[in-house]
Amino acid sequence: MKLKACLATGALLAAALPAHADWTGKGNVGASFATGNSENQAASAALELKNTVDKWQHTFGFAGNYG
């Protein structure tokens, strides 16, 4: 019951808050698989978010690779 109440409260708060459209973002996902005499598998993902307020620019990002 507590989990449902927390989720409902969070949904109401998210709906009540105004959307901030000044955030921009970009992301990418990639993968490659090769077989033959040897096998190779690789994957990557990245995300970058930016927000500009007056003279300030805030950037948040992460990237990950597997391979």
C-alpha positions as CSV (number, residue, x, y, z in Angstrom):
1,M,0.0,0.0,0.0
2,K,2.8,2.4,0.8
3,L,4.4,1.9,-2.6
4,K,1.2,2.6,-4.4
5,A,0.7,5.8,-2.3
6,C,4.3,6.9,-3.0
7,L,3.8,6.3,-6.7
8,A,0.5,8.1,-6.8
9,T,2.0,11.1,-4.9
10,G,5.0,11.2,-7.3
11,A,2.7,11.1,-10.3
12,L,0.6,13.9,-9.0
13,L,3.7,16.0,-8.2
14,A,5.1,15.4,-11.7
15,A,1.8,16.4,-13.3
16,A,1.6,19.5,-11.2
17,L,5.1,20.8,-11.9
18,P,5.5,22.9,-15.0
19,A,7.6,21.5,-17.8
20,H,11.0,23.1,-18.4
21,A,11.4,23.1,-22.2
22,D,14.9,24.6,-22.0
23,W,16.5,21.2,-21.6
24,T,18.0,19.7,-24.7
25,G,19.5,16.3,-25.1
26,K,21.0,13.8,-27.5
27,G,21.8,10.1,-27.2
28,N,23.1,7.2,-29.2
29,V,23.2,3.4,-29.0
30,G,25.3,1.1,-31.1
31,A,26.3,-2.5,-31.4
32,S,28.4,-4.8,-33.6
33,F,28.8,-8.5,-33.8
34,A,31.4,-10.3,-35.9
35,T,32.0,-14.0,-36.4
36,G,34.6,-16.0,-38.2
37,N,37.9,-17.4,-36.9
38,S,37.1,-15.5,-33.8
39,E,34.0,-13.9,-32.4
40,N,33.6,-10.3,-31.4
41,Q,30.7,-8.5,-29.7
42,A,30.6,-4.8,-28.8
43,A,28.0,-2.4,-27.6
44,S,27.9,1.3,-26.6
45,A,25.5,3.9,-25.3
46,A,25.7,7.6,-24.5
47,L,23.4,10.4,-23.3
48,E,24.0,14.1,-22.9
49,L,21.6,16.7,-21.5
50,K,22.0,20.5,-21.5
51,N,20.2,23.3,-19.8
52,T,20.9,27.0,-20.2
53,V,19.7,29.5,-17.6
54,D,20.8,33.1,-18.3
55,K,24.6,33.0,-18.6
56,W,24.9,29.5,-17.1
57,Q,25.0,26.3,-19.1
58,H,24.6,23.0,-17.2
59,T,25.7,19.8,-18.9
60,F,25.1,16.2,-17.7
61,G,26.2,13.2,-19.6
62,F,27.3,9.6,-19.4
63,A,28.7,7.0,-21.8
64,G,29.3,3.3,-21.6
65,N,31.1,0.7,-23.7
66,Y,31.0,-3.1,-23.6
67,G,33.4,-5.1,-25.7
